[in-house]
Amino acid sequence: MTELTSQHGRRGRPGRAPAARAWRPAVQLPGAALLAAGLALGAWLQNPRPAGALDLGILKALIPLRTAGLEAFYKLVEFWDGPQATPWIIAVVSLLIALRGHRAAGLVFGVMTGLSWLPGHVAKDLFPRDRPPAVTQPVWEVTGANSFPSGHTGLVVAAAVAAFLVMTCLGHRKGRWWLLGGLLAWAVVVGWSRMATSVHFPSDVLGGALLDGGMAASTLYQIFGVIMLLGALCVIALHRTFKGESEAMMESVPAAAH
């Protein structure tokens, strides 16, 4: 039976988890730092803080670069890297990895990439931020205070980190760098498309990369992912509960009191 060598020299059977030890501080601590930086950025940018001059200036500078062909390409990017298609792509890739005899590795890739999408949704709920204003001439009308972060960009960065770590543990030392470079290049294309269409600020794109990439590194092993998932769900539940109570209290106050 063909054996599998991890980056730390351990050997095991195909289909086993890519690594046996759950605590990898060299990977998880930088990931946690990136995740914390993304959360801090969201807390800084949230409403009612207005959009900064740099954010607005970059979006305005990209307006003359638009063409009909590029806008059609950006629309394809939005679909294939969005919630309509991405879960299926992740599932297919995970299945293909498993069918090659690495069942646990396929599961790890799917879990890591899926969990890494979570911080973006948490941040959108915790740190409301208005979408780019009309002065940036958005290509598509996207409304709501859900600009931060860019989930499309974050997902590709998360997939790049997850793929790199899985490829490393499967022993593909050269191929992992080609895959990482290709996915990060695609992340740049995705981030550019979100800014070029003025559906996200540049700081939203940066926030998505920090949050989801950091989450991917932090959830290198499933136990940390499960803990962070449960913690995030509790934060969302508490935030929505207090928000609902606050809104209900405001509505109960007579208009004359204002």
BALOBA-1460 file (C-alpha; in Angstrom, 3 decimals):
// residues 258
<rec num="1" residu="m" x="0.000" y="0.000" z="0.000"/>
<rec num="2" residu="t" x="1.287" y="3.402" z="-0.907"/>
<rec num="3" residu="e" x="2.188" y="5.399" z="2.150"/>
<rec num="4" residu="l" x="1.769" y="9.102" z="2.755"/>
<rec num="5" residu="t" x="4.480" y="11.364" z="4.110"/>
<rec num="6" residu="s" x="3.486" y="14.600" z="5.794"/>
<rec num="7" residu="q" x="5.553" y="17.749" z="6.006"/>
<rec num="8" residu="h" x="6.755" y="16.652" z="9.447"/>
<rec num="9" residu="g" x="8.023" y="13.279" z="8.332"/>
<rec num="10" residu="r" x="5.167" y="11.171" z="9.692"/>
<rec num="11" residu="r" x="3.944" y="8.332" z="7.577"/>
<rec num="12" residu="g" x="0.473" y="6.921" z="7.397"/>
<rec num="13" residu="r" x="-2.129" y="5.220" z="5.266"/>
<rec num="14" residu="p" x="-4.007" y="7.010" z="2.479"/>
<rec num="15" residu="g" x="-7.285" y="8.379" z="3.759"/>
<rec num="16" residu="r" x="-5.975" y="9.226" z="7.205"/>
<rec num="17" residu="a" x="-6.055" y="12.813" z="8.454"/>
<rec num="18" residu="p" x="-3.254" y="14.861" z="6.899"/>
<rec num="19" residu="a" x="-1.587" y="15.281" z="10.287"/>
<rec num="20" residu="a" x="-1.902" y="13.705" z="13.682"/>
<rec num="21" residu="r" x="-1.137" y="16.608" z="15.988"/>
<rec num="22" residu="a" x="-3.914" y="19.115" z="16.579"/>
<rec num="23" residu="w" x="-1.772" y="22.024" z="17.765"/>
<rec num="24" residu="r" x="0.389" y="23.694" z="15.115"/>
<rec num="25" residu="p" x="1.249" y="27.137" z="16.535"/>
<rec num="26" residu="a" x="3.441" y="28.050" z="13.556"/>
<rec num="27" residu="v" x="0.299" y="28.012" z="11.398"/>
<rec num="28" residu="q" x="-2.571" y="28.614" z="13.776"/>
<rec num="29" residu="l" x="-1.175" y="31.588" z="15.713"/>
<rec num="30" residu="p" x="-0.502" y="33.698" z="12.565"/>
<rec num="31" residu="g" x="-3.942" y="32.661" z="11.325"/>
<rec num="32" residu="a" x="-5.541" y="33.822" z="14.559"/>
<rec num="33" residu="a" x="-3.622" y="37.113" z="14.296"/>
<rec num="34" residu="l" x="-4.913" y="37.686" z="10.758"/>
<rec num="35" residu="l" x="-8.439" y="36.845" z="11.886"/>
<rec num="36" residu="a" x="-8.177" y="39.311" z="14.771"/>
<rec num="37" residu="a" x="-6.826" y="41.987" z="12.411"/>
<rec num="38" residu="g" x="-9.809" y="41.468" z="10.120"/>
<rec num="39" residu="l" x="-12.251" y="41.815" z="13.003"/>
<rec num="40" residu="a" x="-10.485" y="44.966" z="14.205"/>
<rec num="41" residu="l" x="-10.677" y="46.412" z="10.695"/>
<rec num="42" residu="g" x="-14.405" y="45.702" z="10.556"/>
<rec num="43" residu="a" x="-14.949" y="47.355" z="13.948"/>
<rec num="44" residu="w" x="-13.068" y="50.431" z="12.693"/>
<rec num="45" residu="l" x="-14.913" y="50.731" z="9.373"/>
<rec num="46" residu="q" x="-18.478" y="50.037" z="10.482"/>
<rec num="47" residu="n" x="-21.265" y="52.597" z="10.358"/>
<rec num="48" residu="p" x="-21.574" y="55.465" z="11.061"/>
<rec num="49" residu="r" x="-17.953" y="56.036" z="9.968"/>
<rec num="50" residu="p" x="-18.060" y="57.429" z="6.404"/>
<rec num="51" residu="a" x="-16.052" y="55.884" z="3.604"/>
<rec num="52" residu="g" x="-12.460" y="57.072" z="3.557"/>
<rec num="53" residu="a" x="-10.923" y="59.189" z="0.829"/>
<rec num="54" residu="l" x="-8.576" y="56.367" z="-0.201"/>
<rec num="55" residu="d" x="-11.416" y="53.871" z="-0.611"/>
<rec num="56" residu="l" x="-13.468" y="56.308" z="-2.670"/>
<rec num="57" residu="g" x="-10.485" y="57.490" z="-4.685"/>
<rec num="58" residu="i" x="-9.546" y="53.975" z="-5.779"/>
<rec num="59" residu="l" x="-13.095" y="53.147" z="-6.857"/>
<rec num="60" residu="k" x="-13.398" y="56.374" z="-8.842"/>
<rec num="61" residu="a" x="-10.040" y="55.715" z="-10.526"/>
<rec num="62" residu="l" x="-11.263" y="52.308" z="-11.719"/>
<rec num="63" residu="i" x="-14.401" y="53.670" z="-13.420"/>
<rec num="64" residu="p" x="-12.691" y="54.630" z="-16.741"/>
<rec num="65" residu="l" x="-11.220" y="51.125" z="-17.014"/>
<rec num="66" residu="r" x="-14.611" y="49.455" z="-17.412"/>
<rec num="67" residu="t" x="-15.663" y="47.853" z="-20.694"/>
<rec num="68" residu="a" x="-18.689" y="45.787" z="-21.670"/>
<rec num="69" residu="g" x="-16.515" y="42.695" z="-22.018"/>
<rec num="70" residu="l" x="-14.936" y="43.137" z="-18.595"/>
<rec num="71" residu="e" x="-18.297" y="43.712" z="-16.966"/>
<rec num="72" residu="a" x="-19.576" y="40.454" z="-18.465"/>
<rec num="73" residu="f" x="-16.472" y="38.702" z="-17.109"/>
<rec num="74" residu="y" x="-17.014" y="40.240" z="-13.676"/>
<rec num="75" residu="k" x="-20.575" y="38.924" z="-13.710"/>
<rec num="76" residu="l" x="-19.284" y="35.398" z="-14.333"/>
<rec num="77" residu="v" x="-16.827" y="35.824" z="-11.471"/>
<rec num="78" residu="e" x="-19.635" y="36.922" z="-9.179"/>
<rec num="79" residu="f" x="-21.672" y="33.810" z="-10.044"/>
<rec num="80" residu="w" x="-18.964" y="31.133" z="-9.966"/>
<rec num="81" residu="d" x="-17.357" y="32.515" z="-6.814"/>
<rec num="82" residu="g" x="-20.669" y="33.206" z="-5.109"/>
<rec num="83" residu="p" x="-23.139" y="31.228" z="-2.998"/>
<rec num="84" residu="q" x="-24.946" y="29.859" z="-6.072"/>
<rec num="85" residu="a" x="-22.011" y="27.810" z="-7.344"/>
<rec num="86" residu="t" x="-19.194" y="27.792" z="-4.780"/>
<rec num="87" residu="p" x="-20.630" y="25.215" z="-2.329"/>
<rec num="88" residu="w" x="-20.963" y="22.760" z="-5.202"/>
<rec num="89" residu="i" x="-17.409" y="23.422" z="-6.362"/>
<rec num="90" residu="i" x="-16.067" y="22.813" z="-2.841"/>
<rec num="91" residu="a" x="-18.091" y="19.602" z="-2.578"/>
<rec num="92" residu="v" x="-16.835" y="18.318" z="-5.956"/>
<rec num="93" residu="v" x="-13.187" y="19.076" z="-5.121"/>
<rec num="94" residu="s" x="-13.526" y="17.379" z="-1.738"/>
<rec num="95" residu="l" x="-15.098" y="14.352" z="-3.406"/>
<rec num="96" residu="l" x="-12.334" y="14.141" z="-6.017"/>
<rec num="97" residu="i" x="-9.687" y="14.213" z="-3.272"/>
<rec num="98" residu="a" x="-11.526" y="11.448" z="-1.429"/>
<rec num="99" residu="l" x="-11.878" y="9.324" z="-4.569"/>
<rec num="100" residu="r" x="-8.104" y="9.415" z="-4.970"/>
<rec num="101" residu="g" x="-7.822" y="7.535" z="-1.701"/>
<rec num="102" residu="h" x="-7.503" y="10.469" z="0.679"/>
<rec num="103" residu="r" x="-10.920" y="10.476" z="2.301"/>
<rec num="104" residu="a" x="-9.889" y="12.364" z="5.426"/>
<rec num="105" residu="a" x="-7.974" y="14.925" z="3.373"/>
<rec num="106" residu="g" x="-11.046" y="15.539" z="1.235"/>
<rec num="107" residu="l" x="-13.131" y="16.037" z="4.353"/>
<rec num="108" residu="v" x="-10.541" y="18.385" z="5.853"/>
<rec num="109" residu="f" x="-10.483" y="20.530" z="2.706"/>
<rec num="110" residu="g" x="-14.259" y="20.802" z="2.644"/>
<rec num="111" residu="v" x="-14.536" y="21.567" z="6.354"/>
<rec num="112" residu="m" x="-11.698" y="24.097" z="6.367"/>
<rec num="113" residu="t" x="-12.973" y="25.967" z="3.321"/>
<rec num="114" residu="g" x="-16.581" y="25.890" z="4.484"/>
<rec num="115" residu="l" x="-15.806" y="27.063" z="8.009"/>
<rec num="116" residu="s" x="-13.527" y="29.751" z="6.660"/>
<rec num="117" residu="w" x="-16.491" y="31.378" z="4.940"/>
<rec num="118" residu="l" x="-18.125" y="31.863" z="8.334"/>
<rec num="119" residu="p" x="-16.229" y="34.953" z="9.601"/>
<rec num="120" residu="g" x="-17.400" y="36.987" z="6.633"/>
<rec num="121" residu="h" x="-21.032" y="36.329" z="7.478"/>
<rec num="122" residu="v" x="-20.397" y="37.052" z="11.153"/>
<rec num="123" residu="a" x="-18.637" y="40.313" z="10.284"/>
<rec num="124" residu="k" x="-21.466" y="41.429" z="7.987"/>
<rec num="125" residu="d" x="-23.834" y="41.014" z="10.916"/>
<rec num="126" residu="l" x="-21.587" y="42.527" z="13.571"/>
<rec num="127" residu="f" x="-20.054" y="45.384" z="11.558"/>
<rec num="128" residu="p" x="-22.713" y="46.911" z="9.280"/>
<rec num="129" residu="r" x="-21.259" y="49.088" z="6.554"/>
<rec num="130" residu="d" x="-23.031" y="50.763" z="3.670"/>
<rec num="131" residu="r" x="-22.143" y="49.765" z="0.127"/>
<rec num="132" residu="p" x="-20.163" y="52.179" z="-2.083"/>
<rec num="133" residu="p" x="-22.227" y="55.304" z="-2.839"/>
<rec num="134" residu="a" x="-23.658" y="56.359" z="-6.178"/>
<rec num="135" residu="v" x="-20.683" y="58.623" z="-6.839"/>
<rec num="136" residu="t" x="-18.611" y="55.480" z="-7.520"/>
<rec num="137" residu="q" x="-21.117" y="54.413" z="-10.224"/>
<rec num="138" residu="p" x="-21.741" y="50.801" z="-9.140"/>
<rec num="139" residu="v" x="-22.248" y="48.424" z="-12.065"/>
<rec num="140" residu="w" x="-24.961" y="46.546" z="-10.185"/>
<rec num="141" residu="e" x="-27.328" y="47.886" z="-7.580"/>
<rec num="142" residu="v" x="-26.459" y="46.225" z="-4.292"/>
<rec num="143" residu="t" x="-28.165" y="47.678" z="-1.248"/>
<rec num="144" residu="g" x="-27.911" y="47.103" z="2.462"/>
<rec num="145" residu="a" x="-25.333" y="47.700" z="5.164"/>
<rec num="146" residu="n" x="-23.418" y="44.533" z="4.312"/>
<rec num="147" residu="s" x="-20.400" y="45.822" z="2.427"/>
<rec num="148" residu="f" x="-17.767" y="44.554" z="4.859"/>
<rec num="149" residu="p" x="-16.157" y="42.169" z="4.122"/>
<rec num="150" residu="s" x="-15.929" y="40.852" z="0.553"/>
<rec num="151" residu="g" x="-17.066" y="37.258" z="0.866"/>
<rec num="152" residu="h" x="-16.105" y="36.442" z="-2.727"/>
<rec num="153" residu="t" x="-12.480" y="37.444" z="-2.164"/>
<rec num="154" residu="g" x="-12.276" y="35.821" z="1.241"/>
<rec num="155" residu="l" x="-13.506" y="32.487" z="-0.035"/>
<rec num="156" residu="v" x="-10.746" y="32.181" z="-2.649"/>
<rec num="157" residu="v" x="-8.072" y="33.101" z="-0.090"/>
<rec num="158" residu="a" x="-9.511" y="30.522" z="2.312"/>
<rec num="159" residu="a" x="-9.494" y="27.867" z="-0.406"/>
<rec num="160" residu="a" x="-5.876" y="28.741" z="-1.239"/>
<rec num="161" residu="v" x="-4.766" y="28.324" z="2.385"/>
<rec num="162" residu="a" x="-6.749" y="25.113" z="2.841"/>
<rec num="163" residu="a" x="-5.460" y="23.629" z="-0.426"/>
<rec num="164" residu="f" x="-1.865" y="24.539" z="0.419"/>
<rec num="165" residu="l" x="-2.035" y="22.906" z="3.854"/>
<rec num="166" residu="v" x="-3.720" y="19.759" z="2.544"/>
<rec num="167" residu="m" x="-1.247" y="19.473" z="-0.335"/>
<rec num="168" residu="t" x="1.621" y="19.920" z="2.126"/>
<rec num="169" residu="c" x="0.384" y="17.163" z="4.386"/>
<rec num="170" residu="l" x="-0.152" y="14.879" z="1.384"/>
<rec num="171" residu="g" x="3.503" y="15.344" z="0.444"/>
<rec num="172" residu="h" x="3.090" y="17.455" z="-2.718"/>
<rec num="173" residu="r" x="5.886" y="19.876" z="-1.858"/>
<rec num="174" residu="k" x="6.306" y="21.389" z="-5.334"/>
<rec num="175" residu="g" x="2.735" y="21.248" z="-6.516"/>
<rec num="176" residu="r" x="1.489" y="23.038" z="-3.408"/>
<rec num="177" residu="w" x="3.328" y="26.235" z="-4.405"/>
<rec num="178" residu="w" x="1.932" y="26.205" z="-7.939"/>
<rec num="179" residu="l" x="-1.564" y="25.661" z="-6.574"/>
<rec num="180" residu="l" x="-1.155" y="28.360" z="-3.934"/>
<rec num="181" residu="g" x="0.164" y="30.839" z="-6.495"/>
<rec num="182" residu="g" x="-2.662" y="30.098" z="-8.922"/>
<rec num="183" residu="l" x="-5.380" y="30.460" z="-6.299"/>
<rec num="184" residu="l" x="-3.907" y="33.666" z="-4.887"/>
<rec num="185" residu="a" x="-3.672" y="35.080" z="-8.413"/>
<rec num="186" residu="w" x="-7.343" y="34.238" z="-8.860"/>
<rec num="187" residu="a" x="-8.074" y="35.919" z="-5.508"/>
<rec num="188" residu="v" x="-6.487" y="39.102" z="-6.894"/>
<rec num="189" residu="v" x="-8.730" y="38.861" z="-9.978"/>
<rec num="190" residu="v" x="-11.799" y="38.354" z="-7.796"/>
<rec num="191" residu="g" x="-10.886" y="41.240" z="-5.494"/>
<rec num="192" residu="w" x="-10.239" y="43.491" z="-8.483"/>
<rec num="193" residu="s" x="-13.630" y="42.588" z="-9.949"/>
<rec num="194" residu="r" x="-15.399" y="43.522" z="-6.713"/>
<rec num="195" residu="m" x="-13.701" y="46.924" z="-6.704"/>
<rec num="196" residu="a" x="-13.962" y="47.526" z="-10.459"/>
<rec num="197" residu="t" x="-17.738" y="47.102" z="-10.272"/>
<rec num="198" residu="s" x="-17.959" y="49.277" z="-7.118"/>
<rec num="199" residu="v" x="-19.829" y="46.665" z="-5.120"/>
<rec num="200" residu="h" x="-17.098" y="46.647" z="-2.458"/>
<rec num="201" residu="f" x="-14.547" y="49.083" z="-1.114"/>
<rec num="202" residu="p" x="-10.856" y="48.097" z="-1.264"/>
<rec num="203" residu="s" x="-10.879" y="47.802" z="2.527"/>
<rec num="204" residu="d" x="-13.755" y="45.300" z="2.211"/>
<rec num="205" residu="v" x="-11.585" y="43.174" z="-0.078"/>
<rec num="206" residu="l" x="-8.696" y="43.357" z="2.385"/>
<rec num="207" residu="g" x="-11.018" y="42.453" z="5.245"/>
<rec num="208" residu="g" x="-12.314" y="39.394" z="3.408"/>
<rec num="209" residu="a" x="-8.781" y="38.135" z="2.799"/>
<rec num="210" residu="l" x="-7.785" y="38.672" z="6.434"/>
<rec num="211" residu="l" x="-10.883" y="37.104" z="7.951"/>
<rec num="212" residu="d" x="-11.307" y="34.046" z="5.755"/>
<rec num="213" residu="g" x="-7.605" y="33.405" z="5.203"/>
<rec num="214" residu="g" x="-6.962" y="33.722" z="8.918"/>
<rec num="215" residu="m" x="-9.869" y="31.428" z="9.693"/>
<rec num="216" residu="a" x="-8.548" y="28.792" z="7.282"/>
<rec num="217" residu="a" x="-5.171" y="28.754" z="9.012"/>
<rec num="218" residu="s" x="-6.758" y="28.792" z="12.473"/>
<rec num="219" residu="t" x="-9.002" y="25.820" z="11.678"/>
<rec num="220" residu="l" x="-6.104" y="23.669" z="10.479"/>
<rec num="221" residu="y" x="-7.585" y="20.808" z="12.489"/>
<rec num="222" residu="q" x="-11.277" y="20.237" z="12.883"/>
<rec num="223" residu="i" x="-11.502" y="20.562" z="16.654"/>
<rec num="224" residu="f" x="-10.525" y="24.234" z="16.469"/>
<rec num="225" residu="g" x="-12.969" y="24.740" z="13.633"/>
<rec num="226" residu="v" x="-15.833" y="23.242" z="15.630"/>
<rec num="227" residu="i" x="-14.992" y="25.367" z="18.674"/>
<rec num="228" residu="m" x="-14.784" y="28.549" z="16.604"/>
<rec num="229" residu="l" x="-17.982" y="27.658" z="14.751"/>
<rec num="230" residu="l" x="-19.927" y="27.206" z="17.993"/>
<rec num="231" residu="g" x="-18.454" y="30.415" z="19.386"/>
<rec num="232" residu="a" x="-19.354" y="32.370" z="16.253"/>
<rec num="233" residu="l" x="-22.920" y="31.042" z="16.273"/>
<rec num="234" residu="c" x="-23.282" y="32.103" z="19.921"/>
<rec num="235" residu="v" x="-21.982" y="35.594" z="19.077"/>
<rec num="236" residu="i" x="-24.448" y="35.922" z="16.208"/>
<rec num="237" residu="a" x="-27.355" y="34.707" z="18.346"/>
<rec num="238" residu="l" x="-26.535" y="37.111" z="21.189"/>
<rec num="239" residu="h" x="-26.010" y="40.035" z="18.823"/>
<rec num="240" residu="r" x="-29.310" y="39.473" z="17.033"/>
<rec num="241" residu="t" x="-31.141" y="38.981" z="20.334"/>
<rec num="242" residu="f" x="-29.890" y="42.250" z="21.809"/>
<rec num="243" residu="k" x="-30.402" y="44.044" z="18.503"/>
<rec num="244" residu="g" x="-33.995" y="42.821" z="18.304"/>
<rec num="245" residu="e" x="-34.691" y="43.846" z="21.893"/>
<rec num="246" residu="s" x="-33.183" y="47.284" z="21.270"/>
<rec num="247" residu="e" x="-35.254" y="47.831" z="18.128"/>
<rec num="248" residu="a" x="-38.416" y="46.660" z="19.864"/>
<rec num="249" residu="m" x="-37.742" y="49.045" z="22.738"/>
<rec num="250" residu="m" x="-37.249" y="51.954" z="20.347"/>
<rec num="251" residu="e" x="-40.496" y="51.159" z="18.539"/>
<rec num="252" residu="s" x="-42.385" y="51.054" z="21.833"/>
<rec num="253" residu="v" x="-41.311" y="54.571" z="22.720"/>
<rec num="254" residu="p" x="-44.023" y="57.059" z="21.689"/>
<rec num="255" residu="a" x="-43.114" y="59.301" z="18.801"/>
<rec num="256" residu="a" x="-43.694" y="62.345" z="21.014"/>
<rec num="257" residu="a" x="-40.794" y="61.291" z="23.176"/>
<rec num="258" residu="h" x="-38.445" y="61.923" z="20.247"/>
